[in-house]
Amino acid sequence: MLESLLVILLKKIKEHYKELTPKLKQASKSILNNLNQIPFQTIRETANQANVSVLTISRLNKIWGYNGYVDFQSQVRLEFYPPEYNTNDIQPDVLNHSILSAAKILTESESVYISGFRSAKSFALYMNYMGRMVFDNFFLMPDSGLSAAQDLAHLSSKNLLVAFSTTPYSTETVRLIKTAKSLNIKTLSFTDSVLSPLAQHSDYYVEVKIMKENKLFRMAPMVTVIEQVLEACFNILGKDADKKINYFEKRIKAINGYW
């Protein structure tokens, strides 16, 4: 299937070769050489990779017959990862193993730093809030990708970065995972596909099926998995977890935190 896309693009390049400027030809060559990266790149990243402008990439996509970069990217994604190959149906035993592995690394890490940008921010907030009922070493990363990356400079292999992102994947999150890896910081990602850039660059990952209905994504499965992972953590800690949860509840009541 991938070969058919390459053939189609080569035919379109040949068909429109005379009208292609040097920059368009340069962009064409770069895209063909890095086609496998297109599903996970923004148009700006693709443009920077080709050393051309965003406008050049957009114009080239339209010359090739697509409505724009997103349309072209969607087609490439389908060619690389067709629905029957994409991991929409995750086997229960595989998911359970991932949940237990995640719980183990969470409980063993000296400190845990949790990150999520845009729609995934809610997942990071939820895990941090629920986790801190037991773990005082859970910390929420800053909203700024640059600030978060700078914070990683103080961490070591004893620490763990937890990152959330589902398609379309956050550039900031992917960069954060890569930065953590370069600093030998352990990484755990929660994402929607084993083929996602998060899963590809993380030491550990939990794959969570996210369904799309109309224009909205159903995020409940991710919340469920977060709860399952934390429950597995609490089970590992045993009575200590129960004591900390009871203490947390008492402290909240003491400050009239509940209506």
Helices and strands as residue ranges (DSSP letters): H 2-15, G 17-19, H 22-33, G 35-40, H 43-50, H 54-63, H 69-80, H 92-108, E 111-116, G 118-120, H 121-131, E 138-140, H 145-152, E 159-164, H 171-182, E 186-191, H 197-201, E 204-207, E 211-213, E 216-218, H 220-237, H 239-254
